[in-house]
Amino acid sequence: MSEAIPKALLSGRSATMKGPEADRTHQQGTFGEMEKGVLTLSDVEIMYLLEKDKISLVECSGRALSMEDFLRLATGEDPDLWMRYLLYSDLRKRGYIVKPGFGPKLEYRVYRRGAEIGKEPAKYLVYGLVEGKPVSLHEIAAVSSSAKLSKKDLIFAVTDRQGEITYYDASEIDF
């Protein structure tokens, strides 16, 4: 007999889960943030888990939402959600543990493969870029400074028009 897919309750652009399903979902891939028995999933985590059939998403009325339904709702508030999801999904598929980054520019904190969350810090900060979309040198200097202050390696993730992502390790050069 197969287990029922755990339900996550939509709340804005995040979702919550309680009980053993929340613990299991959190432990199976370090998804979300667990606090006082409640697991809170971010928008990209919701999409990833929906795509993998690891959760079902329901509104407070009880109506089930597909990934496409959620994407339509959430992109009204965040037009960059699809690009952020592509980056999140690619990093997860490569075996990394991915958590939200610092502010809107440094998309994600990424832990080394096999890291113990809570016992060691994230190794990388990932800055998402879209091919053909201009970025100021001031913005690049700001994210570089943030990465340096947090003692993390800065990675530029460039998404092309086909949705393929290329990663570049950034390092500082002193003159």
N, C-alpha and C positions, 0 to 999 in steps of 0.2 A: 504494500500500500504506500503510495507516495504522499509526501508531506504537502499540505496546502501552502500556497505561496503567501508569505506574510504580507499584511496590509500596512501601508503607510498613509497617514492622514495628512492631506494637503493643508498647509497654512501659509498663505502668501506664495513665496517662491521657494519655501522649504517644506519639509514634511517631518512628522514625528512618528515614532513607534514606541511601544511599551512592551514589557514582559519578556518571556524567553526568546521570542522572535527578534526583538530588538538586540538582545545580547548576542544571539547567533549571527545576525547580520553584521553587527559591529566587529565581532571576532573573526568572521570569515574573510575579511579584507580590510580591516581597520577603516570602515566606512563611518562617516559622521562623527558627531561629538556626543558622548554619553555623559549625562549628568542626572543624578538622582533617579536612575532607572528609566530615563527617557532618552531615546536616541533621536538626535536632530540631524537630518540629511540636507545637504545643500542642493541647489538646483541641478548642478552637473552630476552629483552623486545620484539623484533621483533618476535622471535620464539614463545614466550608465546601468543602474540596477534594473530599470524597466527594460532596457534593451537586452539585458542578460536573463530576463525572466526571474529575477531574484526577489522582486517585490511586486505588489500591485498597488496602485495609487488611487485613493478615493477622496472625494470631497466630503465635507461635514454632512452633506445631504445623503451620502452613501453612494452617489454616482461614481462609477469607475472611470478613470481617465487613462488614455493611452499615452505613449511617449509623444505622439504628434499633438494630442490635445494639450498636454502640458507645455510643449514647445510653443504652441500658438498663444497660450495664456502668458507665458513668461517672457517671450520676446517683445511683447508690448512694453514691458518695463526695462528690458535689457536687450537691445538689438544685437549685441555682440555675443549673446548666449551660445549660438550654434558654434561659433569659432572657439569659444572657451571650452565647449563640450568636446570638440574634435581634439583639442590639445589634451584635455583631461583623459579622454578615452585612450589616446595614443600612449600616454605615459603609463596608464594602468596596464594596457596590453603588453607593454615592455617589462612589466613586473615591478614597477615602482609603487611605493605608497605615496599618495598625493593628498595634500591638505591645502586649505586656502592660504594664499600668500599675504603680503602686507599691502593693503590698499588696492586700488583698481588697476595699477600698472604691473605690479609684480604678482602675476596671476596665482602662482602656486609655490608652496614649499614642497620639496620632493626629498624623500628619505631614500637612502641607499637601499638596494635590494636586501631583504632579510633584516632590516633594522627593527629594533625594539622601540616602539613609540612610547614616549614618556621616560625612557632611559637614555636616549641619545637624541641630539638635535637633528633637524633636517640638514642635509648636506648641500642642497642646491636651492636657489631661487630661480624660477622660470619666468621670463618676460616674453609674453606672446606678441608677435608681430604678424601683420598680414601683408603678403607680397603686394607691392604697388601702392600701399597706403603710407604716406610720408610720416616720418617721425623726426622731431627736432633733436638736435645735439644736446640741448638743455635737458630734455626728457631722458635721454640715454645716460647723461652724466648723473642725473638724479637717481635713477635705478641702480647705476653702478655704485654710487655712494651708499645707498641703502644696503646693498649686498655686502659691501666692504664693512660697514658698521655692524652688520649682523653676523659677520664672519662666515658667510656662505659663498659658495661658488655661484657666479651668475651665468645662466644659460639663456641664450636668445633662441626662441622657437619661432621659426618663420613658416607660416602656412601659405602654400601657393593656391592658385585658382582651382586646382583639382582636389584640394583638401589634403595634400601630402605635406608632411611636416619635416623640416630639416632643422637640426639642432646645432648651435654654435656655442662653444665654450668661450666666455669672454674673460680676458685677463687684463690687468692694468699695466701700463708701461710708463715708467718714470723716465723723464728726460733730464 
